[in-house]
Structures are given as C-alpha cells and as structure tokens.
Amino acid sequence: MPELDWGSLGFGYVKTPYRFVAEFKDGKWNKGIITDDDKIVISECAGVLQYAQTVFEGLKAYRTCDEKTVTFRPNLNAERLIASAKRLEIPPVHEDMFLEAVDKVVNANRDFVPPYGSGASLYLRPFIFGSSPVIGVKPAQEYQFRIFATPVGPYFKGGLKPITIRVSDFDRAAPRGTGHIKAGLNYAMSLHAIVDAHENGFDENLYLDPATRTYVEETGGANFIFITKDGALVTPKSESILPSITRRSLCYVAEKYLGLKVEHRAVKLSELSDFAECGLCGTAAVISPVGKIYDHGKEIAFPAGTEKAGPITQKLYETLTGIQLGTIEAPESWIREIN
Ligand SMILES: *Cc1c(COP(=O)(O)O)cnc(C)c1O
C-alpha cells in the first residue's frame, strides 16, 4: 500500500504508477497500452501546443461500503468526450475503448483507490490531444488518448461549507461557441478571471449568458442548482453550459428519490434573490453550497447562511453520495464495478 494519508490529501496531482495511452495514426486508433511512462514526447509544433486542440474528462473511482471498486456513470463521460472531440475535429474514441481503458487504469493503480469512509477517491483524467505538427490552421493528423489517475482528498473536511461567489465581468463562452464541451481552451480563458476573483476574496465566478448578460450560466467548472422557497429544484438551461453529469444525476435524484419538482429553464440574474438555496455541482465536490453571491456591490445572501448547507442541498448531497458509495440503492446502470 502507498504511504498516503487519505484524509489530508488535497485536490492536486500525485503521480500514480500506471496510465493508459492509445495513438491515432493513419486514420485509426490503435488498441492502446498501460504504461509506467508519465512523460509525453511530441513535436514543438503539435496541434495541442499551437492551437489548443485538446478535450478532457474527469471522473472518480472509489470503494463502496461493500468493498467494491466502482466508477459512477462512466458511459456519460464517454458520450461527452465523444461530443467534445467532434466539436474540435478530434477523432473520437469508441465508447467501449473508453470504458475499458478507465477500468484498466483503475485496476493497474488499485492500491491508490482510497478506502471506503475516507472521503477520498481516485480521480481519473481522460484526455485527447493533437500530437502531430500543425502550423497552417487545421486539425492535426495524429492524436493521443490518455488516462491518468491521481488520488484526491475529501473536498469538504467536516461537512459542506458554503462558498461566496461573484458575478464576473468576463464571459466564459461565446454564443454558439464551445461552452458546452469540455475543452482545455475554456479553462485557459477562465484563469485570469479566477485569479482575479481569488485576489478579491471570492471563491468562484458566476458567468452570465454572453449574448445578453441577464441570465445565469455556470461557474468555471460547475453547474448551478437552485432550490425555490416551495422546495422545487431549478437548474439553468442554455446552449453554452457544459452538461454536468453530477447536475443531471442530482436532478434525477431530486425527482425520483426526494419527490421534488425539477425545472430546467433559463434563470434570470434578477431572480436569484427569490431562491432559498443555491449550490454548485461537479464531480470534484458533488455539491458546493453557495452562501452568498456578490453582484457589483449588491449582496444576495441565501437563508441557510455561510456556516452550513441548506436542508435540501444537504439531502441531495447525502442521497447522491450514498448512491455512489453503495449505501443507497442506485438506479440501474449508474454504478460500474471494476473487477
Ligand atoms: C466538468 C465541468 C462541469 C462539471 O461536470 P461533471 O460532469 O458534473 O463533473 C461543469 N462545468 C464545466 C465548465 C465543466 O468543465
């Protein structure tokens, strides 16, 4: 077993022994291999380096209460990676290849899947990038599909802790652009905005719809959920929001497990003060409750405050994490066991 203190691990890169690599050459993907080589040697003119031709995914493997090693809805990560790849003219990998590669990487690094109850997990990062030289603007001829694994700690140590966010003056995505795909380029352009947010004491940026700047989109890496005063879940709808798997799962859980009404619709910035609870959802934290939103000097404070999550947010969090960890029965095909 590796010498790791699971409870004090953060969300950072820790090198694990094995990763998966497949190559696309002469118009097709090879089978790929598991390797211990964590270095990539590519041309200085590779498509990824010059024109940011790269897409990625993020998912976790963890140990359930009955000692199974599992991933959560990895077929949706495969589907989304394929959609992302197509938008950037990257040859998509087959869903089966993706699922088998994820299993292989988890299996090869089995000692790094943290024990049940630690709150930690093995984070998996699949990505595809243009590896051959490109100088005239066009898609690369050759690509690599890789998956590495890195153990990550519990996002919240000692209960959900609400965060404070601000309405950003920058946009994260253009109308009809790439906001709906998981592309590295979306993150490169959010870096200045997030550094500036942190310097000003905010945890995250709330991005508005780029066309009218009147509707709520998402943050740099998480979708919003809101709870109305009469207990319905509302989640913003827009063509430029990244379709979060956590958000889609929470909507299902809200409706089918908690009996809540769920609405997927455009959400105006001006209606935020009407909501009872607000949360951000993504694979890393599942849900981060939002305590306050600042909009240029105007403060929107949610009734649950900044010490603990609102009651429905808390319930949603417990139900989804219970499904993931095996203490609550999962909907069919949500949990993939790795043998
Ligand atoms: C990855 C990501 C999310 C969260 O998606 P999950 O599938 O829930 O992890 C949300 N927004 C953006 C912009 C993302 O890149």
The ligand as a Gaussian input file, in Angstrom:
#p B3LYP/6-31G(d) Opt

LIG

0 1
 C      -16.567000      19.384000     -15.928000
 C      -17.398000      20.594000     -15.811000
 C      -18.544000      20.665000     -15.004000
 C      -18.968000      19.537000     -14.100000
 O      -19.318000      18.393000     -14.781000
 P      -19.406000      16.977000     -14.023000
 O      -19.680000      16.019000     -15.109000
 O      -20.513000      17.065000     -13.043000
 O      -18.090000      16.787000     -13.353000
 C      -19.294000      21.819000     -15.031000
 N      -18.932000      22.893000     -15.773000
 C      -17.824000      22.875000     -16.548000
 C      -17.489000      24.086000     -17.341000
 C      -17.027000      21.736000     -16.596000
 O      -15.939000      21.740000     -17.360000

